[in-house]
Amino acid sequence: MDKYNKLRIEWDCRRGMLELDKIIMPFYKAHFDQLTDNKKDIFIRLLASTDLQLFSWFFNGSQSEDAEVQAMVEYIQDVQKTNVR
């Protein structure tokens, strides 16, 4: 049995803001399977955040108090920048 419930994670990737949907879901679909288990756990913790927190971290330059979650935000942003080029 898979440790990660992929249907649940995919559901949690669906956010109430289009801007977040354009970042989180594509990252999940393209990169989640390649993450280490520790990074997967951090990503799942990130998904437990509110849309307002996520929006603030991704778009307003605010930072999460959780250093690992903040590192994941920055990683997702870096991946997105690389894919846009």
Backbone hydrogen bonds, N-H to C=O, Kabsch-Sander energy under -0.5 kcal/mol:
donor,donor_aa,acceptor,acceptor_aa,energy
6,K,4,Y,-1.4
9,I,5,N,-2.4
10,E,6,K,-2.6
11,W,7,L,-2.1
12,D,8,R,-2.4
13,C,9,I,-1.4
14,R,10,E,-0.7
14,R,11,W,-1.1
15,R,13,C,-0.6
21,D,17,M,-2.2
22,K,18,L,-1.9
23,I,20,L,-1.3
24,I,20,L,-3.0
25,M,21,D,-0.7
27,F,23,I,-1.5
28,Y,24,I,-2.6
29,K,25,M,-2.8
30,A,26,P,-2.2
31,H,27,F,-2.7
32,F,27,F,-0.7
32,F,28,Y,-1.5
34,Q,31,H,-1.0
35,L,31,H,-0.7
35,L,32,F,-1.4
40,K,36,T,-2.5
41,D,37,D,-2.3
42,I,38,N,-1.9
43,F,39,K,-2.6
44,I,40,K,-2.3
45,R,41,D,-1.9
46,L,42,I,-2.4
47,L,43,F,-2.0
48,A,44,I,-0.7
48,A,45,R,-0.8
49,S,46,L,-1.8
54,L,50,T,-2.6
55,F,51,D,-3.1
56,S,52,L,-2.2
57,W,53,Q,-2.4
58,F,54,L,-2.9
59,F,55,F,-2.7
60,N,55,F,-0.7
60,N,56,S,-1.2
62,S,56,S,-1.7
67,A,65,E,-0.8
70,Q,66,D,-2.6
71,A,67,A,-2.3
72,M,68,E,-1.8
73,V,69,V,-2.5
74,E,70,Q,-2.4
75,Y,71,A,-2.3
76,I,72,M,-2.8
77,Q,73,V,-2.4
78,D,74,E,-2.5
79,V,75,Y,-2.6
80,Q,76,I,-2.4
81,K,77,Q,-2.4
82,T,78,D,-2.3
83,N,79,V,-2.1
84,V,80,Q,-1.6
85,R,81,K,-1.2
